[in-house]
Amino acid sequence: MGPSSIMGGPGASASLGPEAEVKDWLKDVLQGRPWWMNVLMIFSAYMAFIYVPWDFFVKPVAEDHEVWFGITFTGVWAKWLAIPHEIVYAGAFYGFLRRRPWMAVWGPLYLAQVTIAMAVWPILHEGGGRGWVMGAVAGVPFAALTFAFWNARAHFLQTDRALTERYGEWALVTGASAGIGAAFARALAREGLNVVVTARRRDRLEALASEIEADHPVRTRVVDVDLTAPEGPEQLLDAVQDLPIGVLINNAGFGYGGRFEKVEAERLKGMVNLNCLAPSVLTHRLLPRMLHRHRGAIVFTGSVAGRQPLPLHGLYSATKGFDSLLAEALYVETRGTGVDVLVLEPGTTATEFQEVAGEIQHGGESPEAVVEVALTALGQQPTVISGWWNWLRAVVPARLSPRSLVAFIARHVMEVRMPADRR
Ligand SMILES: NC(=O)c1ccc[n+]([C@@H]2O[C@H](COP(=O)([O-])OP(=O)(O)OC[C@H]3O[C@@H](n4cnc5c(N)ncnc54)[C@H](OP(=O)(O)O)[C@@H]3O)[C@@H](O)[C@H]2O)c1
């Protein structure tokens, strides 16, 4: 495959070139905020990645000074206060970039603090009438910015547009009989969506459907199907063909751990069918209808395991890498169409997963928390890792150290989780 075939497919625009692609990417990064908020975001990035690190590591202690709430700190105090400054600016950059709901309150509060600092500093340093005038002049623009931010806080509040309005009335959740899938089904019903719940264990699905209908004014449909079977996805699609599916949650999946030569070939094949083939077929069939309606959402449940080679879970991590790459590509293909694509990458989550995978039990995040992360990120970004600790563990080593070293570390972690006869 040559570079031109990587850069553009049949649907790609004719005017592709490096500038066009960077422009598209920038448009995607900057969309959804007023221009002045984008300026604040870029300023926060400058402070977090250039100014504060320079201030902390390069500037001599004797020359250092920091202003907090209008009070000037110097020397060692100023040096150490660069750390909370870094947290503030890195947090602001992240909050702007991902349009996190807490920014709706945090942004105006931070700007109010700057307003006070700008007003108080001249009063303390200049004193007298001149100090008060300078304080007022310096404080007014920031007070105006605080006011503007408060008025524009809806940019950070997804709740202002209901999921039903954004995506449609019906959701299809695969792997809904347990764990993350059941949590997705409950959360979507809470948001007012009718839900098709599917997996193999019909009794579990019926219990969940009854619970959902008792708790929320929505409808449900139960479809029991084995998605490892090659005809499984088509059977599922036949069972929902009369419904306008607006949200597809490609969640069903399992892991199967152990040294590659020790595990059963049939189960490996089933895992590829369930984790890769089924979401591909379902997405391929449901996406055109969403595009036709100009609205829809497709979520893939990937895993942090898909970010690196994972010895003793090699094929599982490969299937999850598949999900992530497919979802991230579809995110770009569907920008501007009204359809949002997201890959949710959970870390260890407390579900039946570990038992099914044959791992020694080791706890994990709650599936509800994982689902909340996904629904908050949907429409904001192509991929989300649930939990900052998982983000640190999955992203930082992969970016800073050789891939093979990460694989050796991962093997060590997996050996602890795997029973002796499978290592
Ligand atoms: N738990 C974790 O630590 C973790 C971490 C990262 C990613 N994930 C991913 O999260 C997703 C959900 O897993 P989970 O943690 O919620 O595990 P879980 O509790 O074991 O749930 C898996 C779901 O998939 C369904 N499923 C399994 N085999 C199926 C088949 N052949 N046909 C149709 N449905 C099938 C199961 O239902 P039936 O058995 O009734 O068919 C169940 O509803 C998976 O894609 C997994 O890879 C999990």
The ligand as an SDF file (V2000), in Angstrom:
LIG
                    3D

 48 52  0  0  0  0  0  0  0  0999 V2000
  -13.6020   -6.3230   32.9110 N   0  0  0  0  0  0  0  0  0  0  0  0
  -12.4580   -5.8340   32.4960 C   0  0  0  0  0  0  0  0  0  0  0  0
  -11.4710   -5.8060   33.2590 O   0  0  0  0  0  0  0  0  0  0  0  0
  -12.3530   -5.2650   31.1200 C   0  0  0  0  0  0  0  0  0  0  0  0
  -11.2700   -4.4220   30.8430 C   0  0  0  0  0  0  0  0  0  0  0  0
  -11.1530   -3.8750   29.5880 C   0  0  0  0  0  0  0  0  0  0  0  0
  -12.0890   -4.1680   28.6200 C   0  0  0  0  0  0  0  0  0  0  0  0
  -13.1160   -5.0120   28.8880 N   0  0  0  0  0  0  0  0  0  0  0  0
  -14.0560   -5.3050   27.8010 C   0  0  0  0  0  0  0  0  0  0  0  0
  -15.3600   -4.9680   28.2510 O   0  0  0  0  0  0  0  0  0  0  0  0
  -16.3150   -5.6990   27.4970 C   0  0  0  0  0  0  0  0  0  0  0  0
  -17.3720   -6.2210   28.4460 C   0  0  0  0  0  0  0  0  0  0  0  0
  -16.7600   -7.1400   29.3250 O   0  0  0  0  0  0  0  0  0  0  0  0
  -17.1350   -7.2290   30.8640 P   0  0  0  0  0  0  0  0  0  0  0  0
  -15.9660   -6.7940   31.6220 O   0  0  0  0  0  0  0  0  0  0  0  0
  -18.4380   -6.5960   31.1260 O   0  0  0  0  0  0  0  0  0  0  0  0
  -17.2250   -8.8150   31.0000 O   0  0  0  0  0  0  0  0  0  0  0  0
  -18.4230   -9.7750   31.3640 P   0  0  0  0  0  0  0  0  0  0  0  0
  -19.0220   -9.3930   32.6620 O   0  0  0  0  0  0  0  0  0  0  0  0
  -17.8670  -11.1610   31.2380 O   0  0  0  0  0  0  0  0  0  0  0  0
  -19.4850   -9.5230   30.2130 O   0  0  0  0  0  0  0  0  0  0  0  0
  -19.2780   -9.9940   28.9020 C   0  0  0  0  0  0  0  0  0  0  0  0
  -20.5730   -9.9220   28.1370 C   0  0  0  0  0  0  0  0  0  0  0  0
  -20.3490  -10.4340   26.8200 O   0  0  0  0  0  0  0  0  0  0  0  0
  -21.3320  -11.4170   26.5510 C   0  0  0  0  0  0  0  0  0  0  0  0
  -20.8320  -12.4820   25.6910 N   0  0  0  0  0  0  0  0  0  0  0  0
  -19.8010  -13.3090   25.9510 C   0  0  0  0  0  0  0  0  0  0  0  0
  -19.6990  -14.2240   24.9660 N   0  0  0  0  0  0  0  0  0  0  0  0
  -20.6990  -13.9580   24.0910 C   0  0  0  0  0  0  0  0  0  0  0  0
  -21.1260  -14.5600   22.8870 C   0  0  0  0  0  0  0  0  0  0  0  0
  -20.5210  -15.6450   22.3990 N   0  0  0  0  0  0  0  0  0  0  0  0
  -22.1790  -14.0410   22.2400 N   0  0  0  0  0  0  0  0  0  0  0  0
  -22.8310  -12.9560   22.7250 C   0  0  0  0  0  0  0  0  0  0  0  0
  -22.4760  -12.3510   23.8610 N   0  0  0  0  0  0  0  0  0  0  0  0
  -21.4260  -12.8460   24.5390 C   0  0  0  0  0  0  0  0  0  0  0  0
  -21.6700  -11.9930   27.9240 C   0  0  0  0  0  0  0  0  0  0  0  0
  -22.9840  -12.5550   27.9360 O   0  0  0  0  0  0  0  0  0  0  0  0
  -23.3350  -14.1140   27.8280 P   0  0  0  0  0  0  0  0  0  0  0  0
  -22.3040  -14.8700   28.5780 O   0  0  0  0  0  0  0  0  0  0  0  0
  -24.7050  -14.1810   28.4420 O   0  0  0  0  0  0  0  0  0  0  0  0
  -23.3610  -14.4210   26.3690 O   0  0  0  0  0  0  0  0  0  0  0  0
  -21.6600  -10.7440   28.7830 C   0  0  0  0  0  0  0  0  0  0  0  0
  -22.8870  -10.0930   28.6910 O   0  0  0  0  0  0  0  0  0  0  0  0
  -15.5420   -6.7610   26.7470 C   0  0  0  0  0  0  0  0  0  0  0  0
  -15.4260   -6.3810   25.3980 O   0  0  0  0  0  0  0  0  0  0  0  0
  -14.1790   -6.7410   27.3990 C   0  0  0  0  0  0  0  0  0  0  0  0
  -13.1650   -7.1220   26.5090 O   0  0  0  0  0  0  0  0  0  0  0  0
  -13.2780   -5.5450   30.1270 C   0  0  0  0  0  0  0  0  0  0  0  0
  1  2  1  0
  2  3  2  0
  2  4  1  0
  4  5  1  0
  4 48  2  0
  5  6  2  0
  6  7  1  0
  7  8  2  0
  8  9  1  0
  8 48  1  0
  9 10  1  0
  9 46  1  0
 10 11  1  0
 11 12  1  0
 11 44  1  0
 12 13  1  0
 13 14  1  0
 14 15  2  0
 14 16  1  0
 14 17  1  0
 17 18  1  0
 18 19  2  0
 18 20  1  0
 18 21  1  0
 21 22  1  0
 22 23  1  0
 23 24  1  0
 23 42  1  0
 24 25  1  0
 25 26  1  0
 25 36  1  0
 26 27  1  0
 26 35  1  0
 27 28  2  0
 28 29  1  0
 29 30  1  0
 29 35  2  0
 30 31  1  0
 30 32  2  0
 32 33  1  0
 33 34  2  0
 34 35  1  0
 36 37  1  0
 36 42  1  0
 37 38  1  0
 38 39  2  0
 38 40  1  0
 38 41  1  0
 42 43  1  0
 44 45  1  0
 44 46  1  0
 46 47  1  0
M  CHG  2   8   1  16  -1
M  END
$$$$
